[in-house]
Amino acid sequence: MEVRRTPDDRFAGLPGYPFPPQYRSVTAAGVPRVRMHYVDAGPADGPVCVLLHGQPTWSYMYRSVIAVLADSGIRVIAPDHIGYGRSDKLTDPTAYTFARHIDWVHGLVTGLGLSDATLVVQDWGGPIGLSVLARDPDRFARVVATNTILHTCDPALAGRLAWAHHGVDDGRVMLQETLLDYVAFYARSPDIVASVFLDAVAGPLDAGVLAAYDAPFPDRDYKAGLRQMIALIPLTRNDPGAKIGRATMAALSEWERPFLTAYSDGDPATAGWDEVFRTHVPGARGQAHTTIAGAGHFVAEQKGPELAAIVAQYIRST
């Protein structure tokens, strides 16, 4: 199984991203040991905040969040999932599974010895990061969820999500057509260009920013993980990802530490999940949940300083 490593010169001079690279070796069963990149910014003795991105972004999306939190005295750890950013990229699409992504992130958290951490999750950062929390809850002090999901295909989700994604009876599911269009596009398109999606949802973005989102992927050999993550979206209750989601939901039903939702007002793909988490997670009750106005799915790209201020205040107040 081959592993690609994006050349360093692809990351030279990216706008707003001055952070020196840090690396940690991580493992998952059945695939080679790989190198995970992460940003480590802010005071080493500050409270720890872990920022987890989703698809098709990388830690670059959090650049303004990192700067604000670090200036606030918070130590920020912002990894790139394997297959993204400056992290290694396995060339076999089937090497990327939901379970392995969880293993890789958990390996970073334990390898760095992180504890009492604030977990901030967006998009696929939620299913992966919350599943890491479910596996090792004592390492985390609080959660901030923004524009994320945890698909289980549970029939009880009917009518609660803007994008339908739930079981109907023993043999049927109800799925939003737009979601299926997105999955089909990633499966069938000859090429995937990350910046196209960022510009369509969060744009218009400057040319330098668009180039930064494409920097990790010099050619198609580097894009197996970028493409495969969409194929991992659980579409039925029989999907292994749905099983992981149900186990994580069960763990969250016992999570009594602080859990805050800070979703944007312009993201139909995740709308409704904030309410699901607020009612399902005991630690979400009584929290100062908020809505970030004027942003779409990539809230950290459009409203990074505002999101950072919410996270910093939440850490101080809890």
matplotlib code that plots the C-alpha trace (Angstrom):
import matplotlib.pyplot as plt

x = [0.0, 1.5, 1.7, 2.1, 3.6, 2.7, 5.9, 6.6, 6.9, 3.2, 2.6, 5.0, 3.6, -0.1, -2.1, -2.9, -1.2, 2.2, 2.2, 5.2, 4.4, 4.3, 4.1, 3.2, 3.3, -0.1, -1.3, -4.5, -4.9, -4.3, -2.5, 1.0, 2.1, 1.5, 2.5, -0.2, 0.4, -1.0, -0.7, 0.4, 0.0, -0.4, 1.2, 2.3, 0.8, -2.5, -5.9, -6.0, -8.4, -8.5, -9.9, -11.1, -11.9, -14.1, -14.2, -12.9, -10.9, -7.8, -6.5, -6.1, -9.8, -9.2, -6.3, -8.1, -9.6, -6.2, -4.7, -7.5, -7.4, -3.6, -3.6, -6.2, -3.8, -5.2, -3.0, -4.5, -4.0, -5.4, -4.6, -5.1, -6.9, -4.9, -5.4, -5.7, -3.5, 0.1, -0.7, 0.3, -2.0, -2.7, -3.3, -5.8, -9.3, -10.4, -7.7, -9.8, -12.5, -14.5, -12.9, -9.4, -10.0, -11.1, -8.0, -5.7, -7.1, -7.2, -3.5, -2.6, -4.6, -3.0, 0.4, 0.5, -0.8, -3.7, -6.1, -8.8, -9.2, -11.9, -13.1, -14.3, -15.8, -17.2, -18.5, -16.7, -14.7, -17.9, -18.4, -14.7, -14.0, -17.1, -16.3, -12.8, -14.5, -16.8, -13.7, -11.7, -14.0, -11.7, -9.4, -12.0, -13.5, -16.1, -17.3, -18.2, -20.2, -20.5, -22.2, -21.7, -23.7, -23.7, -25.7, -27.3, -30.3, -32.4, -36.2, -36.5, -34.7, -37.7, -38.9, -36.0, -33.4, -33.5, -31.9, -33.9, -31.7, -33.6, -35.0, -38.7, -39.5, -37.6, -36.5, -36.6, -34.8, -35.6, -32.6, -32.3, -31.9, -29.2, -27.2, -27.4, -26.4, -23.3, -22.3, -22.8, -20.7, -17.8, -18.1, -18.3, -16.4, -13.0, -11.4, -12.2, -11.1, -11.5, -11.5, -14.5, -16.7, -15.2, -15.8, -19.3, -20.4, -18.2, -17.1, -16.1, -12.7, -9.4, -7.2, -4.5, -7.1, -8.5, -4.9, -4.3, -7.3, -5.9, -2.3, -2.4, -3.4, -0.9, -2.6, -5.2, -2.8, -3.1, -6.9, -8.0, -8.9, -10.6, -12.9, -13.5, -14.7, -18.0, -18.4, -18.2, -21.4, -23.8, -26.9, -28.6, -28.9, -26.7, -23.7, -20.8, -20.6, -24.2, -23.2, -20.3, -22.7, -25.2, -22.4, -21.2, -24.7, -25.1, -21.9, -23.1, -26.4, -24.2, -22.0, -22.6, -19.7, -20.4, -21.6, -22.3, -23.8, -22.7, -24.2, -24.5, -27.9, -27.1, -26.3, -29.2, -26.9, -26.5, -29.6, -31.5, -28.5, -27.9, -31.3, -30.7, -27.5, -29.1, -31.8, -29.7, -26.6, -27.1, -24.2, -25.9, -28.8, -28.7, -25.7, -25.7, -26.2, -25.8, -26.4, -23.7, -25.4, -24.4, -22.4, -22.9, -21.4, -17.7, -18.4, -14.7, -13.8, -16.5, -16.8, -13.6, -13.0, -16.6, -16.4, -13.1, -14.6, -17.4, -15.0, -12.7, -15.5, -16.9, -13.6, -13.3, -16.9, -16.9]
y = [0.0, 3.3, 6.5, 9.9, 12.9, 16.3, 18.3, 21.0, 23.7, 23.4, 25.0, 27.9, 31.3, 30.3, 33.5, 33.7, 30.4, 31.0, 28.0, 25.7, 22.0, 19.4, 15.7, 12.6, 8.9, 7.2, 3.7, 1.8, -1.9, -3.2, -0.2, 1.2, 3.6, 7.1, 10.6, 13.0, 16.8, 19.2, 22.8, 23.4, 27.1, 29.2, 28.7, 25.2, 25.5, 27.0, 25.1, 22.8, 23.1, 20.5, 21.7, 19.0, 19.8, 17.9, 17.3, 18.8, 21.1, 20.8, 22.8, 25.8, 26.4, 27.2, 29.7, 32.7, 30.6, 29.3, 32.9, 34.3, 31.3, 31.3, 35.1, 34.4, 32.1, 28.8, 26.0, 25.0, 21.6, 21.5, 18.2, 17.3, 14.0, 11.4, 12.0, 15.8, 18.8, 18.1, 14.6, 11.5, 10.2, 6.6, 6.0, 3.1, 4.6, 1.5, 2.2, 5.0, 3.8, 5.6, 3.3, 4.1, 7.8, 7.5, 5.4, 8.0, 10.9, 9.0, 8.1, 11.7, 12.7, 10.0, 10.4, 14.0, 13.2, 15.6, 15.9, 18.3, 19.3, 21.3, 19.5, 21.7, 19.8, 20.7, 18.5, 15.1, 16.4, 15.6, 11.9, 11.3, 13.5, 12.6, 8.9, 9.6, 11.2, 8.2, 5.9, 8.0, 10.5, 11.4, 13.3, 15.9, 18.6, 20.2, 20.1, 22.8, 21.5, 23.6, 22.5, 18.8, 15.6, 12.0, 9.9, 6.8, 6.5, 6.4, 6.5, 9.0, 11.6, 11.9, 15.5, 16.9, 17.5, 19.9, 17.2, 14.0, 11.1, 8.5, 5.0, 4.7, 1.1, -2.3, -2.0, 1.7, 4.9, 8.5, 10.4, 14.0, 14.0, 16.6, 14.4, 11.5, 13.8, 14.8, 11.2, 10.2, 13.2, 12.2, 8.6, 9.3, 12.6, 12.1, 14.6, 16.4, 20.0, 21.0, 24.8, 24.5, 23.5, 26.1, 28.9, 27.7, 27.7, 30.2, 32.4, 34.3, 33.6, 35.2, 33.3, 32.7, 31.1, 28.9, 27.8, 27.0, 24.6, 22.8, 22.8, 19.3, 17.7, 18.0, 15.4, 12.6, 10.2, 12.4, 12.6, 9.1, 10.2, 13.3, 11.3, 8.3, 10.2, 11.0, 7.3, 6.7, 8.7, 6.1, 5.9, 2.9, 1.4, -1.5, 0.7, 0.2, 3.9, 4.0, 1.3, 3.5, 6.5, 4.7, 3.7, 7.3, 8.6, 6.1, 7.5, 11.1, 10.3, 9.9, 13.0, 15.4, 17.8, 21.0, 20.6, 23.7, 24.1, 27.0, 26.3, 28.8, 30.0, 29.1, 25.4, 23.1, 20.1, 20.2, 22.2, 20.4, 18.5, 21.3, 20.6, 16.9, 17.3, 19.8, 17.4, 14.2, 15.2, 15.9, 18.3, 20.5, 21.4, 24.9, 25.9, 29.3, 27.8, 30.2, 30.7, 32.3, 34.6, 35.1, 31.9, 28.7, 25.2, 26.3, 28.6, 28.8, 30.1, 32.8, 33.7, 32.4, 35.2, 35.0, 31.3, 31.7, 34.3, 31.9, 29.0, 31.2, 32.5, 29.1, 27.8, 30.7, 30.3, 26.6]
z = [0.0, -1.1, 0.9, -0.6, 1.3, -0.2, -0.9, 1.7, -1.0, -1.7, 1.7, 1.5, 2.1, 2.5, 3.5, 7.2, 8.0, 9.6, 11.9, 11.8, 11.0, 13.8, 13.2, 15.1, 13.9, 14.3, 13.6, 12.6, 12.0, 8.5, 7.1, 7.3, 10.1, 8.8, 9.8, 11.0, 10.8, 13.5, 14.5, 18.0, 18.8, 22.0, 25.4, 26.2, 29.7, 28.5, 28.5, 25.5, 22.6, 19.8, 16.5, 14.1, 10.5, 8.0, 4.3, 2.0, 4.2, 6.5, 9.5, 7.2, 7.6, 11.3, 10.7, 12.2, 15.0, 15.9, 16.0, 18.2, 20.7, 20.9, 21.6, 24.3, 26.2, 24.9, 23.6, 20.2, 18.6, 15.1, 13.2, 9.6, 9.1, 7.3, 3.6, 4.2, 4.6, 5.5, 6.8, 4.9, 2.1, 1.5, -2.3, -1.8, -1.2, 0.7, 3.3, 4.6, 7.0, 9.7, 12.3, 11.1, 11.1, 14.8, 15.5, 13.9, 15.8, 19.1, 18.5, 18.2, 21.3, 23.4, 21.8, 22.8, 26.2, 25.9, 28.9, 30.1, 26.5, 24.8, 21.6, 18.7, 15.8, 12.4, 9.5, 9.7, 12.6, 14.6, 13.9, 14.2, 17.2, 19.2, 18.6, 20.0, 23.0, 23.4, 23.5, 25.9, 27.6, 30.5, 28.2, 27.4, 29.5, 27.1, 23.5, 21.0, 18.0, 15.0, 11.7, 12.3, 12.2, 13.6, 11.2, 12.6, 10.3, 13.5, 12.6, 15.6, 13.5, 11.2, 11.0, 13.0, 10.3, 7.4, 5.2, 5.7, 6.9, 8.8, 8.8, 7.9, 8.8, 8.8, 5.1, 4.0, 4.6, 3.8, 2.4, 1.1, -2.7, -2.5, -0.2, -2.6, -5.5, -3.5, -2.7, -6.4, -7.6, -5.5, -6.6, -10.3, -11.0, -12.8, -10.4, -7.2, -6.5, -2.9, -3.6, -5.9, -2.9, -0.6, -3.1, -3.9, -0.2, 1.5, -1.4, -3.3, -1.7, -2.6, -5.1, -2.5, -0.1, -2.8, -3.7, -0.1, 0.0, -3.0, -1.8, -0.2, -3.5, -6.3, -8.4, -8.2, -6.5, -3.4, -3.4, -2.4, 1.2, -0.1, -2.3, 0.0, 3.0, 1.2, 0.6, 4.3, 5.0, 6.5, 4.3, 5.9, 9.4, 8.2, 7.4, 9.8, 10.2, 11.5, 14.1, 15.2, 15.3, 17.5, 19.9, 20.0, 20.6, 23.5, 25.0, 24.5, 26.3, 29.4, 28.8, 31.6, 31.0, 29.1, 25.5, 23.4, 20.0, 17.8, 14.4, 11.6, 10.2, 6.6, 6.5, 5.5, 5.4, 9.2, 10.3, 13.1, 14.4, 16.9, 18.4, 18.4, 20.4, 22.8, 23.7, 23.7, 25.6, 29.3, 29.3, 26.7, 29.0, 30.4, 28.1, 26.3, 22.8, 20.0, 16.3, 14.1, 11.6, 8.0, 7.5, 5.6, 6.2, 6.5, 9.5, 10.5, 7.0, 7.0, 10.7, 12.2, 14.8, 15.9, 16.4, 18.2, 20.6, 21.4, 22.1, 24.3, 26.3, 26.8, 28.1, 30.5, 31.8, 32.2]

ax = plt.figure().add_subplot(projection="3d")
ax.plot(x, y, z, "-o")
ax.set_aspect("equal")
plt.show()
